[in-house]
Amino acid sequence: MIGSNGGNLYGTTYDGGTGGYGAVYELMRIAGGYKPIALHGFAFTDGAGPASGLVMDAAGNLYGATTFGGNADPNPDGVVFKLTPGLNNSWTETVLHNFSGGADGGGLYGTIISDSAGNLYGTGIDGGAHDHGVVYEVVP
């Protein structure tokens, strides 16, 4: 879970949500506590089972990864995604990379991090040169 300057918190659920394959949520700070708001529900073709946590850039975009799902052919093995805030607390998802479980890896777990250039880094437990997982980089 991560926080923002306004005191709101952002996190993921591995399953559930509108598509049944996990969700990204916001806990909006209100008087006396927090109000939960669903930002995005995964539907498998755009990712499933987010388990990496989130990072937020200076513009308020959220980035994360899913453990499986996506539309890589023939083996959808996770995605790195971006959620862009819009009007009235609407958010738009963009899939930045669909992992295949092959040389590019898959089964994304662990914390995703970013650098000052906006590159995203994380780990996957599937695929890679010896099929024992990868450390990946997604470049904007």
N, CA and C atoms as an extended XYZ file, in Angstrom:
420
Properties=species:S:1:pos:R:3:atomname:S:1:resname:S:1:resid:I:1 pbc="F F F"
N         0.852       -1.161        0.000 N   MET     1
C         0.000        0.000        0.000 CA  MET     1
C         0.907        1.237        0.000 C   MET     1
N         0.507        2.240       -0.779 N   ILE     2
C         1.253        3.493       -0.822 CA  ILE     2
C         0.324        4.639       -0.445 C   ILE     2
N         0.926        5.747       -0.067 N   GLY     3
C         0.150        6.919        0.295 CA  GLY     3
C         0.446        8.079       -0.632 C   GLY     3
N        -0.435        9.084       -0.599 N   SER     4
C        -0.250       10.294       -1.387 CA  SER     4
C        -0.088       11.475       -0.443 C   SER     4
N         0.276       12.620       -0.997 N   ASN     5
C         0.437       13.822       -0.180 CA  ASN     5
C        -0.854       14.219        0.518 C   ASN     5
N        -1.997       13.885       -0.048 N   GLY     6
C        -3.285       14.217        0.543 CA  GLY     6
C        -3.724       13.263        1.635 C   GLY     6
N        -2.929       12.252        1.923 N   GLY     7
C        -3.267       11.292        2.959 CA  GLY     7
C        -4.081       10.106        2.482 C   GLY     7
N        -4.396       10.054        1.192 N   ASN     8
C        -5.107        8.892        0.651 CA  ASN     8
C        -4.138        7.734        0.504 C   ASN     8
N        -4.664        6.519        0.603 N   LEU     9
C        -3.860        5.311        0.471 CA  LEU     9
C        -4.331        4.533       -0.750 C   LEU     9
N        -3.400        3.829       -1.406 N   TYR    10
C        -3.701        3.058       -2.611 CA  TYR    10
C        -3.136        1.657       -2.447 C   TYR    10
N        -3.898        0.662       -2.891 N   GLY    11
C        -3.447       -0.709       -2.782 CA  GLY    11
C        -4.142       -1.605       -3.791 C   GLY    11
N        -3.874       -2.898       -3.681 N   THR    12
C        -4.444       -3.885       -4.600 CA  THR    12
C        -5.033       -5.049       -3.811 C   THR    12
N        -5.970       -5.736       -4.445 N   THR    13
C        -6.472       -7.006       -3.937 CA  THR    13
C        -6.165       -8.068       -4.985 C   THR    13
N        -5.761       -9.235       -4.556 N   TYR    14
C        -5.345      -10.294       -5.471 CA  TYR    14
C        -6.515      -10.853       -6.277 C   TYR    14
N        -7.688      -10.888       -5.671 N   ASP    15
C        -8.881      -11.341       -6.401 CA  ASP    15
C       -10.040      -10.411       -6.073 C   ASP    15
N       -11.234      -10.743       -6.573 N   GLY    16
C       -12.392       -9.876       -6.378 CA  GLY    16
C       -12.401       -8.744       -7.386 C   GLY    16
N       -13.098       -7.683       -7.092 N   GLY    17
C       -13.234       -6.569       -8.017 CA  GLY    17
C       -14.295       -6.854       -9.062 C   GLY    17
N       -14.584       -5.880       -9.907 N   THR    18
C       -15.673       -6.006      -10.877 CA  THR    18
C       -15.452       -7.126      -11.883 C   THR    18
N       -14.213       -7.405      -12.255 N   GLY    19
C       -13.936       -8.472      -13.208 CA  GLY    19
C       -13.639       -9.802      -12.554 C   GLY    19
N       -13.479       -9.814      -11.219 N   GLY    20
C       -13.219      -11.048      -10.493 CA  GLY    20
C       -11.762      -11.450      -10.401 C   GLY    20
N       -10.852      -10.665      -11.015 N   TYR    21
C        -9.436      -11.040      -11.054 CA  TYR    21
C        -8.542      -10.054      -10.299 C   TYR    21
N        -9.094       -9.396       -9.302 N   GLY    22
C        -8.329       -8.452       -8.508 CA  GLY    22
C        -8.718       -7.022       -8.816 C   GLY    22
N        -8.234       -6.110       -7.970 N   ALA    23
C        -8.624       -4.709       -8.107 CA  ALA    23
C        -7.541       -3.791       -7.571 C   ALA    23
N        -7.615       -2.542       -8.010 N   VAL    24
C        -6.834       -1.454       -7.435 CA  VAL    24
C        -7.840       -0.561       -6.720 C   VAL    24
N        -7.510       -0.160       -5.491 N   TYR    25
C        -8.441        0.644       -4.710 CA  TYR    25
C        -7.738        1.843       -4.088 C   TYR    25
N        -8.537        2.798       -3.678 N   GLU    26
C        -8.077        3.975       -2.954 CA  GLU    26
C        -8.832        4.024       -1.629 C   GLU    26
N        -8.132        4.331       -0.579 N   LEU    27
C        -8.770        4.646        0.692 CA  LEU    27
C        -8.678        6.159        0.839 C   LEU    27
N        -9.803        6.839        0.582 N   MET    28
C        -9.846        8.300        0.604 CA  MET    28
C       -10.022        8.773        2.041 C   MET    28
N        -9.131        9.669        2.439 N   ARG    29
C        -9.173       10.198        3.803 CA  ARG    29
C       -10.397       11.105        3.955 C   ARG    29
N       -11.214       10.788        4.951 N   ILE    30
C       -12.375       11.606        5.289 CA  ILE    30
C       -12.358       11.831        6.799 C   ILE    30
N       -13.175       12.738        7.273 N   ALA    31
C       -13.254       13.004        8.712 CA  ALA    31
C       -13.556       11.710        9.452 C   ALA    31
N       -12.700       11.365       10.379 N   GLY    32
C       -12.919       10.177       11.198 CA  GLY    32
C       -12.450        8.867       10.593 C   GLY    32
N       -11.809        8.875        9.415 N   GLY    33
C       -11.322        7.612        8.863 CA  GLY    33
C       -11.077        7.654        7.375 C   GLY    33
N       -11.433        6.570        6.703 N   TYR    34
C       -11.192        6.414        5.266 CA  TYR    34
C       -12.435        5.869        4.583 C   TYR    34
N       -12.615        6.250        3.322 N   LYS    35
C       -13.711        5.744        2.489 CA  LYS    35
C       -13.082        4.924        1.359 C   LYS    35
N       -13.448        3.632        1.196 N   PRO    36
C       -12.874        2.816        0.116 CA  PRO    36
C       -13.510        3.154       -1.232 C   PRO    36
N       -12.660        3.245       -2.259 N   ILE    37
C       -13.118        3.517       -3.621 CA  ILE    37
C       -12.401        2.554       -4.556 C   ILE    37
N       -13.160        1.804       -5.350 N   ALA    38
C       -12.568        0.917       -6.354 CA  ALA    38
C       -12.147        1.755       -7.553 C   ALA    38
N       -10.875        1.624       -7.966 N   LEU    39
C       -10.358        2.378       -9.105 CA  LEU    39
C       -10.352        1.559      -10.387 C   LEU    39
N       -10.071        0.263      -10.268 N   HIS    40
C       -10.019       -0.597      -11.455 CA  HIS    40
C       -10.189       -2.047      -11.037 C   HIS    40
N       -11.035       -2.773      -11.769 N   GLY    41
C       -11.190       -4.210      -11.582 CA  GLY    41
C       -10.623       -4.938      -12.793 C   GLY    41
N        -9.769       -5.914      -12.561 N   PHE    42
C        -9.121       -6.648      -13.655 CA  PHE    42
C       -10.047       -7.718      -14.208 C   PHE    42
N        -9.959       -7.939      -15.525 N   ALA    43
C       -10.836       -8.880      -16.230 CA  ALA    43
C       -10.054       -9.979      -16.942 C   ALA    43
N        -8.867      -10.308      -16.483 N   PHE    44
C        -7.950      -11.304      -17.020 CA  PHE    44
C        -7.223      -10.824      -18.275 C   PHE    44
N        -7.932      -10.378      -19.313 N   THR    45
C        -7.252       -9.941      -20.536 CA  THR    45
C        -6.406       -8.692      -20.317 C   THR    45
N        -6.671       -7.935      -19.263 N   ASP    46
C        -5.864       -6.757      -18.927 CA  ASP    46
C        -5.021       -6.998      -17.677 C   ASP    46
N        -4.900       -8.251      -17.268 N   GLY    47
C        -4.123       -8.618      -16.090 CA  GLY    47
C        -5.005       -9.296      -15.063 C   GLY    47
N        -4.381       -9.987      -14.120 N   ALA    48
C        -5.111      -10.684      -13.063 CA  ALA    48
C        -4.171      -10.957      -11.896 C   ALA    48
N        -4.732      -10.886      -10.696 N   GLY    49
C        -3.954      -11.202       -9.502 CA  GLY    49
C        -2.835      -10.214       -9.209 C   GLY    49
N        -3.132       -8.922       -9.066 N   PRO    50
C        -2.053       -7.984       -8.744 CA  PRO    50
C        -1.469       -8.299       -7.370 C   PRO    50
N        -0.155       -8.491       -7.318 N   ALA    51
C         0.505       -8.842       -6.056 CA  ALA    51
C         1.816       -8.091       -5.878 C   ALA    51
N         1.992       -7.004       -6.639 N   SER    52
C         3.284       -6.323       -6.617 CA  SER    52
C         3.286       -5.020       -5.849 C   SER    52
N         2.168       -4.565       -5.362 N   GLY    53
C         2.097       -3.228       -4.790 CA  GLY    53
C         2.062       -2.208       -5.915 C   GLY    53
N         2.087       -0.954       -5.566 N   LEU    54
C         1.969        0.129       -6.539 CA  LEU    54
C         3.056        1.162       -6.320 C   LEU    54
N         3.367        1.912       -7.377 N   VAL    55
C         4.183        3.117       -7.258 CA  VAL    55
C         3.401        4.244       -7.923 C   VAL    55
N         3.635        5.473       -7.444 N   MET    56
C         2.949        6.646       -7.979 CA  MET    56
C         3.994        7.627       -8.487 C   MET    56
N         3.750        8.191       -9.685 N   ASP    57
C         4.665        9.203      -10.205 CA  ASP    57
C         4.196       10.599       -9.775 C   ASP    57
N         4.952       11.621      -10.149 N   ALA    58
C         4.661       12.995       -9.743 CA  ALA    58
C         3.328       13.496      -10.276 C   ALA    58
N         2.840       12.923      -11.379 N   ALA    59
C         1.558       13.329      -11.968 CA  ALA    59
C         0.370       12.614      -11.327 C   ALA    59
N         0.624       11.694      -10.395 N   GLY    60
C        -0.451       10.954       -9.745 CA  GLY    60
C        -0.851        9.676      -10.443 C   GLY    60
N        -0.114        9.263      -11.483 N   ASN    61
C        -0.364        7.982      -12.147 CA  ASN    61
C         0.097        6.851      -11.241 C   ASN    61
N        -0.631        5.756      -11.256 N   LEU    62
C        -0.267        4.570      -10.489 CA  LEU    62
C         0.262        3.501      -11.433 C   LEU    62
N         1.302        2.779      -10.997 N   TYR    63
C         1.901        1.698      -11.775 CA  TYR    63
C         1.941        0.452      -10.912 C   TYR    63
N         1.707       -0.695      -11.548 N   GLY    64
C         1.765       -1.953      -10.834 CA  GLY    64
C         1.919       -3.114      -11.799 C   GLY    64
N         1.873       -4.314      -11.250 N   ALA    65
C         2.040       -5.524      -12.058 CA  ALA    65
C         1.074       -6.579      -11.544 C   ALA    65
N         0.708       -7.510      -12.445 N   THR    66
C        -0.162       -8.617      -12.062 CA  THR    66
C         0.585       -9.936      -12.183 C   THR    66
N         0.161      -10.899      -11.412 N   THR    67
C         0.824      -12.199      -11.370 CA  THR    67
C         0.527      -13.048      -12.598 C   THR    67
N        -0.656      -12.903      -13.142 N   PHE    68
C        -1.024      -13.659      -14.347 CA  PHE    68
C        -2.002      -12.825      -15.159 C   PHE    68
N        -2.534      -13.411      -16.222 N   GLY    69
C        -3.464      -12.695      -17.085 CA  GLY    69
C        -2.759      -11.839      -18.112 C   GLY    69
N        -3.542      -11.100      -18.862 N   GLY    70
C        -3.034      -10.309      -19.972 CA  GLY    70
C        -3.415      -10.973      -21.283 C   GLY    70
N        -2.814      -10.502      -22.362 N   ASN    71
C        -3.162      -11.105      -23.654 CA  ASN    71
C        -1.946      -11.567      -24.439 C   ASN    71
N        -0.847      -11.923      -23.744 N   ALA    72
C         0.304      -12.503      -24.433 CA  ALA    72
C        -0.085      -13.857      -25.001 C   ALA    72
N         0.368      -14.136      -26.211 N   ASP    73
C         0.015      -15.378      -26.876 CA  ASP    73
C         1.235      -16.286      -26.908 C   ASP    73
N         1.187      -17.525      -26.510 N   PRO    74
C        -0.001      -18.276      -26.109 CA  PRO    74
C        -0.205      -18.315      -24.587 C   PRO    74
N         0.708      -17.688      -23.812 N   ASN    75
C         0.675      -17.859      -22.366 CA  ASN    75
C         0.597      -16.501      -21.659 C   ASN    75
N        -0.600      -16.028      -21.272 N   PRO    76
C        -0.707      -14.756      -20.561 CA  PRO    76
C        -0.209      -14.890      -19.124 C   PRO    76
N         0.979      -14.353      -18.850 N   ASP    77
C         1.648      -14.584      -17.571 CA  ASP    77
C         1.903      -13.288      -16.811 C   ASP    77
N         0.951      -12.334      -16.902 N   GLY    78
C         1.051      -11.096      -16.138 CA  GLY    78
C         1.284       -9.880      -17.007 C   GLY    78
N         1.009       -8.714      -16.439 N   VAL    79
C         1.198       -7.444      -17.134 CA  VAL    79
C         1.796       -6.416      -16.181 C   VAL    79
N         2.436       -5.401      -16.755 N   VAL    80
C         2.733       -4.174      -16.040 CA  VAL    80
C         1.731       -3.155      -16.560 C   VAL    80
N         1.092       -2.430      -15.645 N   PHE    81
C         0.022       -1.518      -16.027 CA  PHE    81
C         0.238       -0.126      -15.440 C   PHE    81
N        -0.472        0.825      -16.049 N   LYS    82
C        -0.502        2.210      -15.588 CA  LYS    82
C        -1.965        2.604      -15.434 C   LYS    82
N        -2.303        3.254      -14.336 N   LEU    83
C        -3.622        3.826      -14.130 CA  LEU    83
C        -3.477        5.347      -14.103 C   LEU    83
N        -4.215        6.017      -14.990 N   THR    84
C        -4.155        7.464      -15.122 CA  THR    84
C        -5.428        8.074      -14.541 C   THR    84
N        -5.290        9.033      -13.597 N   PRO    85
C        -6.493        9.634      -13.026 CA  PRO    85
C        -7.184       10.560      -14.015 C   PRO    85
N        -8.506       10.578      -13.959 N   GLY    86
C        -9.311       11.452      -14.810 CA  GLY    86
C       -10.293       12.240      -13.969 C   GLY    86
N       -11.326       12.732      -14.586 N   LEU    87
C       -12.348       13.514      -13.901 CA  LEU    87
C       -13.250       12.627      -13.053 C   LEU    87
N       -13.786       13.187      -11.978 N   ASN    88
C       -14.751       12.504      -11.109 CA  ASN    88
C       -14.237       11.163      -10.599 C   ASN    88
N       -12.963       11.120      -10.229 N   ASN    89
C       -12.324        9.920       -9.691 CA  ASN    89
C       -12.394        8.728      -10.647 C   ASN    89
N       -12.409        9.004      -11.963 N   SER    90
C       -12.323        7.928      -12.943 CA  SER    90
C       -10.848        7.665      -13.236 C   SER    90
N       -10.528        6.451      -13.571 N   TRP    91
C        -9.145        6.059      -13.861 CA  TRP    91
C        -9.137        5.251      -15.153 C   TRP    91
N        -8.093        5.435      -15.958 N   THR    92
C        -7.933        4.706      -17.211 CA  THR    92
C        -6.714        3.811      -17.116 C   THR    92
N        -6.910        2.523      -17.414 N   GLU    93
C        -5.791        1.582      -17.389 CA  GLU    93
C        -5.137        1.500      -18.764 C   GLU    93
N        -3.807        1.457      -18.761 N   THR    94
C        -3.009        1.186      -19.952 CA  THR    94
C        -2.085        0.022      -19.619 C   THR    94
N        -2.128       -1.041      -20.404 N   VAL    95
C        -1.189       -2.145      -20.227 CA  VAL    95
C         0.113       -1.748      -20.914 C   VAL    95
N         1.201       -1.705      -20.147 N   LEU    96
C         2.498       -1.301      -20.680 CA  LEU    96
C         3.268       -2.473      -21.264 C   LEU    96
N         3.075       -3.666      -20.721 N   HIS    97
C         3.716       -4.861      -21.276 CA  HIS    97
C         2.932       -6.096      -20.853 C   HIS    97
N         2.679       -6.984      -21.808 N   ASN    98
C         2.090       -8.299      -21.564 CA  ASN    98
C         3.225       -9.318      -21.502 C   ASN    98
N         3.369      -10.014      -20.392 N   PHE    99
C         4.427      -11.015      -20.235 CA  PHE    99
C         3.932      -12.374      -20.706 C   PHE    99
N         4.845      -13.140      -21.309 N   SER   100
C         4.484      -14.429      -21.898 CA  SER   100
C         4.947      -15.627      -21.081 C   SER   100
N         5.768      -15.395      -20.061 N   GLY   101
C         6.334      -16.514      -19.319 CA  GLY   101
C         7.535      -17.130      -20.010 C   GLY   101
N         7.899      -16.595      -21.176 N   GLY   102
C         9.072      -17.061      -21.917 CA  GLY   102
C        10.297      -16.250      -21.521 C   GLY   102
N        11.060      -15.825      -22.508 N   ALA   103
C        12.286      -15.070      -22.246 CA  ALA   103
C        12.022      -13.784      -21.479 C   ALA   103
N        10.828      -13.169      -21.675 N   ASP   104
C        10.519      -11.916      -20.979 CA  ASP   104
C        10.059      -12.133      -19.546 C   ASP   104
N         9.826      -13.375      -19.141 N   GLY   105
C         9.420      -13.673      -17.779 CA  GLY   105
C         7.921      -13.659      -17.597 C   GLY   105
N         7.505      -13.780      -16.364 N   GLY   106
C         6.100      -13.776      -16.010 CA  GLY   106
C         5.917      -14.110      -14.550 C   GLY   106
N         4.676      -14.267      -14.132 N   GLY   107
C         4.397      -14.547      -12.723 CA  GLY   107
C         4.950      -13.451      -11.836 C   GLY   107
N         4.582      -12.210      -12.100 N   LEU   108
C         5.199      -11.052      -11.465 CA  LEU   108
C         4.817      -10.958       -9.987 C   LEU   108
N         5.830      -10.911       -9.140 N   TYR   109
C         5.674      -10.800       -7.690 CA  TYR   109
C         6.658       -9.771       -7.167 C   TYR   109
N         6.461       -9.371       -5.948 N   GLY   110
C         7.392       -8.461       -5.292 CA  GLY   110
C         7.052       -7.013       -5.586 C   GLY   110
N         7.818       -6.145       -4.983 N   THR   111
C         7.579       -4.714       -5.114 CA  THR   111
C         8.082       -4.207       -6.449 C   THR   111
N         7.252       -3.427       -7.126 N   ILE   112
C         7.678       -2.748       -8.350 CA  ILE   112
C         8.258       -1.403       -7.921 C   ILE   112
N         9.358       -1.005       -8.551 N   ILE   113
C         9.988        0.280       -8.223 CA  ILE   113
C        10.201        1.077       -9.505 C   ILE   113
N        10.417        2.366       -9.351 N   SER   114
C        10.681        3.226      -10.505 CA  SER   114
C        11.911        4.069      -10.225 C   SER   114
N        12.532        4.548      -11.313 N   ASP   115
C        13.671        5.451      -11.166 CA  ASP   115
C        13.264        6.851      -11.639 C   ASP   115
N        14.197        7.798      -11.583 N   SER   116
C        13.888        9.189      -11.923 CA  SER   116
C        13.538        9.374      -13.397 C   SER   116
N        13.905        8.432      -14.260 N   ALA   117
C        13.577        8.513      -15.685 CA  ALA   117
C        12.211        7.886      -15.993 C   ALA   117
N        11.549        7.303      -14.992 N   GLY   118
C        10.246        6.684      -15.211 CA  GLY   118
C        10.313        5.221      -15.598 C   GLY   118
N        11.507        4.615      -15.585 N   ASN   119
C        11.635        3.187      -15.845 CA  ASN   119
C        11.075        2.413      -14.656 C   ASN   119
N        10.436        1.290      -14.924 N   LEU   120
C         9.854        0.446      -13.887 CA  LEU   120
C        10.633       -0.858      -13.809 C   LEU   120
N        10.851       -1.357      -12.587 N   TYR   121
C        11.619       -2.580      -12.371 CA  TYR   121
C        10.849       -3.499      -11.432 C   TYR   121
N        10.971       -4.791      -11.664 N   GLY   122
C        10.338       -5.765      -10.799 CA  GLY   122
C        10.887       -7.150      -11.054 C   GLY   122
N        10.260       -8.136      -10.443 N   THR   123
C        10.698       -9.521      -10.574 CA  THR   123
C         9.532      -10.415      -10.948 C   THR   123
N         9.854      -11.499      -11.631 N   GLY   124
C         8.880      -12.524      -11.990 CA  GLY   124
C         9.432      -13.886      -11.655 C   GLY   124
N         8.553      -14.810      -11.276 N   ILE   125
C         9.005      -16.141      -10.877 CA  ILE   125
C         9.013      -17.138      -12.025 C   ILE   125
N         8.527      -16.737      -13.201 N   ASP   126
C         8.466      -17.631      -14.360 CA  ASP   126
C         9.372      -17.114      -15.473 C   ASP   126
N         9.700      -18.013      -16.381 N   GLY   127
C        10.410      -17.646      -17.600 CA  GLY   127
C        11.857      -17.264      -17.365 C   GLY   127
N        12.393      -16.522      -18.309 N   GLY   128
C        13.794      -16.142      -18.270 CA  GLY   128
C        14.660      -17.153      -18.986 C   GLY   128
N        15.961      -16.891      -19.005 N   ALA   129
C        16.904      -17.716      -19.753 CA  ALA   129
C        16.901      -19.173      -19.308 C   ALA   129
N        16.717      -19.430      -18.027 N   HIS   130
C        16.752      -20.803      -17.517 CA  HIS   130
C        15.418      -21.209      -16.900 C   HIS   130
N        14.363      -20.457      -17.206 N   ASP   131
C        13.017      -20.717      -16.710 CA  ASP   131
C        12.928      -20.717      -15.187 C   ASP   131
N        13.721      -19.850      -14.554 N   HIS   132
C        13.692      -19.726      -13.094 CA  HIS   132
C        13.349      -18.310      -12.659 C   HIS   132
N        12.785      -17.507      -13.559 N   GLY   133
C        12.377      -16.161      -13.199 CA  GLY   133
C        13.267      -15.100      -13.793 C   GLY   133
N        12.839      -13.842      -13.606 N   VAL   134
C        13.530      -12.702      -14.210 CA  VAL   134
C        13.495      -11.491      -13.297 C   VAL   134
N        14.409      -10.585      -13.547 N   VAL   135
C        14.300       -9.204      -13.120 CA  VAL   135
C        14.025       -8.437      -14.406 C   VAL   135
N        12.950       -7.642      -14.432 N   TYR   136
C        12.567       -6.959      -15.661 CA  TYR   136
C        12.644       -5.442      -15.517 C   TYR   136
N        12.721       -4.796      -16.661 N   GLU   137
C        12.667       -3.335      -16.758 CA  GLU   137
C        11.657       -2.985      -17.849 C   GLU   137
N        10.750       -2.067      -17.549 N   VAL   138
C         9.813       -1.534      -18.533 CA  VAL   138
C        10.161       -0.067      -18.719 C   VAL   138
N        10.524        0.304      -19.951 N   VAL   139
C        10.973        1.652      -20.277 CA  VAL   139
C         9.819        2.416      -20.906 C   VAL   139
N         9.573        3.673      -20.451 N   PRO   140
C         8.458        4.428      -21.065 CA  PRO   140
C         8.686        4.708      -22.532 C   PRO   140
